[in-house]
Structures are given as structure tokens and as C-alpha cells.
């Protein structure tokens, strides 16, 4: 009985819905027709006006050639005003198919070229879990990596860019993120100007920016092919990558193929200059330590205390469908584990991409990307540490390689393999940034559109400190607004 | 004598190189984004310019990779010509930034945005991505209509004349010649397609409204439910129903779009799938340039439409 009633009600509801839909379709059809008519009318008016303007311009040309008598000009002017008056009383805007704006309509926002800048908001959130109870302690060391089992949002960024004036372009990325307790923190990720009109193929960048080192360091998390940062990058450059205040000059070499030489000079202070003048993290007693050593906090004493980052990048088109990019990089600067101690990081990067000649929305494609890094860190002695530490040179190395296959429009499957290791150091037993680590990550990404993505990634981790660990992460990204185009 | 030659050899070599360089730079170096613009630019520029095209004719112009080699090409360019109206928004701005060529900055005469003065269709009243990947400036696939190609030629001629005044007369004359050739051809094309006025066609993506309007065709059925959103079975079913009521029996597909979807729909409806392109070189028989492309399009369309009365 009850079931019958239910069925009755639900079928009545369905009927209502379909009637409503039919009405809606009717209405839509009518509106469409109206729109079409208005468009046609508008276009008619426009073409007529075009024709009139052309005819009048010709007349004007013909008349103004023989004599430039003021009277004639005035006459024409009057004629023009009269003939074009419908245009002023009936401006195109009024003839546009736009209906009047109502509260429920989307607000018309920035049109390309009609605003002074691109404005976009991009949010990345992750849900998932790991066999480790606190993934952030050893597994996921990147600042934009998922940091806890459950949900995390480590990158909600506001990106602005546009021309400042004829001489500079300006860029800003302001990132909001939620910490372990879902409290919001804010970071000025990048804010810089870039020159547009220097001679001799030079370009200068100034402000806070990601250093041009290798390939991934300078990319924002939403450009990454995986949900987390490669291990070796977080080891050499810390959770945030090498990103600091400074100046970067670059020179496009006069070679027949693309070659660009970069040199960044960075302030080199703080956790975004990880292996350099970075005080490190406080221990239980509030003493700042880096690789176990209490750090000496000191200001800048001269140009020798800055960080220098040279980078050379070249690219070749192997065929119409294949492009490679090759790079070498280095970063030099002092570190804070003692006086007169230096850090050096060297890197090589390689990227290859194939895209079908008749690719549909950029698919299918296959790409391969790899980076290898080698770091030499002169660690100072710390006899007062809980376990006294000697002066020693820490050497770390590692690489990641990833292959991506966009097998059909909107779908990309990928695999990343990573390995990092180093020589043995006195503090290794509790140093999450050292020791041997391996990680293998299969990934599948689905892009519902250019402005959203869903990514499923698995991680198999093996580390000297934690043994084996397994994680699975599901990432969602959405983007609003106009976002500047990306580099290759 | 030999001795003198030996001594002078480096100098001679230098001189030879210098003349070579001078010769090479005698032509205006023009970089264009797409093959249709390349063809029109070549018509207007004639021997006075050297044209380099960035996108391949078979490639989706919205999704071109910003290859670093393009930076070098743009760095060497005197003029860049783009379709504009957001056609190249995903890749050209980053390249121009990196090219550090101030001849090409927006607003400079060396940066030609061909959409200027073109009455663009489908300008959205409000910007709402729930409707798919719409273009704020209007539909950017306008060059395929001959009346717009004339505007493009004029835009290119006007800019080239400013950048390269000695050849100004040549550019103007060439643009005029192109316009005349196009006008003559247009009559022929209109005649060929006249018997099919009002006929309905199906397209994969809404990139043919200008062409449809020019030739009195109706192209308002799309395999994509919304721009940039791939076909769904439900939407295709709707399209198939409408194809029957509108008597649409030809589905046109660009080289970079999914032909298989079109074939599936064609099988169910008995329609023909016709390969089309908006870029010279995008299909066999269209390599000759803009006029050859239009010839090919008009003739193959007429044949397909005639077969499917």
C-alpha cells in the first residue's frame, strides 16, 4: 500500500518535472529565437553603418583632396553627424542580445584585454591517507604536499599578472594554506617585476621569485604532474623550493636554437633558501638547528653571503612532434651551521615531449622528465648538541624520473620513480632530510576541463628511517578567472 | 697575387658574410601563429617578407605547445601576426614575454592582431564557464570567412606599411590584389553553394559560424555539448534527433578533432563525414594557400551536400 502510494507520488513528481522541462525547453527555444533575431538586427545595423562610414570616408577623401576649404569640411561634418545620428541614439550596446542583468546572473568579470591584469584563483586540495600516522613527519616533506591523513589544502593561490607599464610586467602569487589544525597561514610565494624592453636580449626579474634551477623548482604546484614535490628537490631546497628575494638576469643567446643563460642573485636567508643562511627549526629547547647543528644567526656581511644561481637551458625540436629541453644549474652560498661554511648544489635536467601532429586539445602526448641533483654541504661542528656533532662535509645526491602519457583527451597516466642517498653523517639517525630513500608513484589525472582536475596517486615509499610506507592521495584542483599562459 | 688573396682572405670572408647578412635581413621577418594567416601574409608581403608559421596546419590552434624554439623565432622577428580574440591566449603571451623583442609588444605596429575591425560573433553577454570554454572576445575562428580575410589582409598591409615604409605601396597594392581575387572567387563560391542555401550541417566544435553566415548555411548542431567539453551519449542522442528534424546529413570534422565520434553519429543517421580544415595544408589539396583552401572547402561541401539531398 505504502509502496503504491510512494510510486504514485514519485510518478506524479516525474510528470511535473517533465512538464516543467517541456515548458523550459519551449521558453528556451523562444528566447533563442529572440536572441537570434536581435543578433541579426544588430548585425544588419552594423553592416549598414559600416557601409555608410565607408561611403562617407570615400566622399570625404575625394572632397578634401582638391580643396581643404573649411566650409566644405563643416558641411561634411554636419552631414556625417546627421547620417550617423542613429548610431548615437541607438548605440550597439543597446542592440546587444544582452538581457538586463538580474541578481541570479553571474557577474560579468574581467574580459581579456579589458582589464589591467589577469586575475585568477587556484585551489588544490587532497584527500587520502598513508600507512604512516603523520605523513608530514618523514614522507611528505614538501610544503604543498598532503600533510595529514584525511583532508588537506596546502595551496589556494591568488595569481595576478599584467603589464605594469611599457617597461615592466608584474606577477604576484599569494598562497593561503591550511596547517595540521586547519588554521590558515599565508605566504607571499612570488612577487616580482620582469623587464620587457632591455637591449641585447637581456631580461631582468626582481622581487621574490622561484629561482631558475632545473625544471620543476620554478613551477607552481598546480603545474606539477604529481601531488607532491620530488624527494631530492625537498632535500636540496627544502619544503618550499629555492625561492627568495633577489634579482635575476637572463640572456637569450644568439644561437640558432634556444639557449638561455640565467643568473639569480638571492638574499639567501630563511627557510626558502633551505641549505643556505637558514636558521633551521627550533628543537625542544627552542634552539634553532639545521642538520642537528645549532645555527649561528647572522646578517649579511657582504656579497659573498648571497646565494648565486647560474642556470643554462637549451632546447631543440627533434621533429615537428618532438621537443627536448636540456639544462644545467648550480647554487652557491654560505650556510648557517658555522662560520665560513659553504653549500653547493648542482643539477641537470632533461625534458622530452612528443605530441601527435593532429592532437585533439593537446592529446595524445608522451613526455619524459628527469632531474638529478648533487649537494655538498659543509656542516659545522656542534660539540654542545645532545649528541656532539663534528665538522663534516655532507654529500647528498638523487634523481627523479617521470613519464606521462596523455592517452586520450583529458586523461593522463604517469609513473614517477625517485631515489636519493648521501654519504653517512653523524646526525643521520634523526635527519629526515638524509639517508637512502626510494619512492615509486603511479598517477592518473582526469581534467574535466582546462580549469579543473582530479588526480589519483599512489606512493610506495622506502626509507632508511621508516622502512616501507604506502599512501594514496586524491587531489582536486579548480581554477577561477584568467590565468597567465605557462612556459613549455 | 696569390699572396695578396691569402692575406685578404679573412677580410673577404668577412665581407662575404656581411653581404650575406645584409641579404638575409633585406626581407622583413614575419612570424605568424597559424597557417591561414601565413597564407594571407604571404599574399600581402610578397617577396618583401619572409614568413615563419608557428602552429602546424593540422594542429588545434588553441592547444599549441609553447616550444622554446618559438622564443628564438619571435626574438628574430620584425613582425608577429596573430588571430587574436583569445585564439592563441594559451601559448602566445608567455612566448612573447620570453622573446624580449620590443618590436612585438602589444600595441606596437609590429604586433598585428588581425581580429581588429572584424565583427566577431558569439560575444558572450556574461562570462560564465559553466557554459564551457567560451571566449570573452567572441568566436575567434573568423578568418575562414572570405569577407573577414579581406579585413585581415588590410590589417596586415597597414601594419607592414608602418614597419617597412619603403614597401608600403607594395603591401597596399598586394592587399588590394588579394581583395580583388577574393571578390572574384567569392562570386564563384557563392554560386557553387547557392543550391544549398539554408541547409543544415553538423560540426564537432563551434568554429564555423562565420563560414556558415558567408555562404547561407546553418551550422548550429555540434557534437560537443559545450565548447571544450567532449561529446556525451545523451548529447549525441539529442543531436541525432535534431539532425533528423533539420535534415542535416553532413558532419564536418577538422583534422585535430575526434573523427570517430562523427563516424558513430554518421552510422546511426546515414550522414556523411566530411573532412574540413581552416588551415591551408590541414588537408591534402589545401596546400596552395587561402584561395585553394576555400576552393577545396566549397567544392567538397557542395559535392557532399549534393550527394545527400
HADDOCK unambig.tbl for C-alpha pairs under 7 A between the chains (distance, minus, plus):
assign (segid A and resid 98 and name CA) (segid B and resid 125 and name CA) 5.33 0.50 0.50
assign (segid A and resid 106 and name CA) (segid B and resid 126 and name CA) 6.83 0.50 0.50
assign (segid A and resid 106 and name CA) (segid B and resid 128 and name CA) 6.65 0.50 0.50
assign (segid A and resid 107 and name CA) (segid B and resid 126 and name CA) 6.97 0.50 0.50
assign (segid A and resid 108 and name CA) (segid B and resid 126 and name CA) 4.85 0.50 0.50
assign (segid A and resid 108 and name CA) (segid B and resid 127 and name CA) 5.47 0.50 0.50
assign (segid A and resid 109 and name CA) (segid B and resid 127 and name CA) 6.46 0.50 0.50
assign (segid A and resid 111 and name CA) (segid B and resid 136 and name CA) 5.76 0.50 0.50
assign (segid A and resid 112 and name CA) (segid B and resid 136 and name CA) 6.68 0.50 0.50
assign (segid A and resid 196 and name CA) (segid B and resid 97 and name CA) 7.00 0.50 0.50
assign (segid A and resid 196 and name CA) (segid B and resid 100 and name CA) 5.97 0.50 0.50
assign (segid A and resid 196 and name CA) (segid B and resid 102 and name CA) 6.98 0.50 0.50
assign (segid A and resid 197 and name CA) (segid B and resid 100 and name CA) 6.36 0.50 0.50
assign (segid A and resid 197 and name CA) (segid B and resid 102 and name CA) 5.44 0.50 0.50
assign (segid A and resid 201 and name CA) (segid B and resid 100 and name CA) 5.98 0.50 0.50
assign (segid A and resid 203 and name CA) (segid B and resid 100 and name CA) 6.94 0.50 0.50
assign (segid A and resid 257 and name CA) (segid B and resid 69 and name CA) 6.22 0.50 0.50
assign (segid A and resid 257 and name CA) (segid B and resid 72 and name CA) 6.81 0.50 0.50
assign (segid A and resid 258 and name CA) (segid B and resid 68 and name CA) 5.95 0.50 0.50
assign (segid A and resid 258 and name CA) (segid B and resid 69 and name CA) 5.39 0.50 0.50
assign (segid A and resid 258 and name CA) (segid B and resid 72 and name CA) 5.80 0.50 0.50
assign (segid A and resid 315 and name CA) (segid B and resid 68 and name CA) 6.14 0.50 0.50
assign (segid A and resid 315 and name CA) (segid B and resid 69 and name CA) 6.69 0.50 0.50
assign (segid A and resid 316 and name CA) (segid B and resid 69 and name CA) 6.69 0.50 0.50
assign (segid A and resid 357 and name CA) (segid B and resid 58 and name CA) 6.29 0.50 0.50
assign (segid A and resid 357 and name CA) (segid B and resid 59 and name CA) 6.20 0.50 0.50
assign (segid A and resid 358 and name CA) (segid B and resid 58 and name CA) 5.15 0.50 0.50
assign (segid A and resid 358 and name CA) (segid B and resid 59 and name CA) 5.18 0.50 0.50
assign (segid A and resid 358 and name CA) (segid B and resid 255 and name CA) 6.11 0.50 0.50
assign (segid A and resid 358 and name CA) (segid B and resid 256 and name CA) 4.51 0.50 0.50
assign (segid A and resid 359 and name CA) (segid B and resid 59 and name CA) 6.20 0.50 0.50
assign (segid A and resid 359 and name CA) (segid B and resid 60 and name CA) 6.88 0.50 0.50
assign (segid A and resid 359 and name CA) (segid B and resid 256 and name CA) 5.43 0.50 0.50
assign (segid A and resid 360 and name CA) (segid B and resid 60 and name CA) 6.48 0.50 0.50
assign (segid A and resid 360 and name CA) (segid B and resid 256 and name CA) 4.85 0.50 0.50
assign (segid A and resid 360 and name CA) (segid B and resid 257 and name CA) 5.32 0.50 0.50
assign (segid A and resid 361 and name CA) (segid B and resid 60 and name CA) 6.43 0.50 0.50
assign (segid A and resid 361 and name CA) (segid B and resid 63 and name CA) 5.58 0.50 0.50
assign (segid A and resid 362 and name CA) (segid B and resid 63 and name CA) 5.47 0.50 0.50
assign (segid A and resid 449 and name CA) (segid B and resid 229 and name CA) 6.87 0.50 0.50
assign (segid A and resid 485 and name CA) (segid B and resid 89 and name CA) 6.94 0.50 0.50
assign (segid A and resid 485 and name CA) (segid B and resid 90 and name CA) 5.07 0.50 0.50
assign (segid A and resid 485 and name CA) (segid B and resid 91 and name CA) 5.67 0.50 0.50
assign (segid A and resid 485 and name CA) (segid B and resid 93 and name CA) 6.38 0.50 0.50
assign (segid A and resid 485 and name CA) (segid B and resid 94 and name CA) 5.53 0.50 0.50
assign (segid A and resid 486 and name CA) (segid B and resid 94 and name CA) 6.17 0.50 0.50
assign (segid A and resid 487 and name CA) (segid B and resid 66 and name CA) 6.29 0.50 0.50
assign (segid A and resid 487 and name CA) (segid B and resid 94 and name CA) 6.01 0.50 0.50
assign (segid A and resid 488 and name CA) (segid B and resid 65 and name CA) 6.50 0.50 0.50
assign (segid A and resid 488 and name CA) (segid B and resid 66 and name CA) 5.04 0.50 0.50
assign (segid A and resid 488 and name CA) (segid B and resid 67 and name CA) 5.66 0.50 0.50
assign (segid A and resid 488 and name CA) (segid B and resid 68 and name CA) 6.83 0.50 0.50
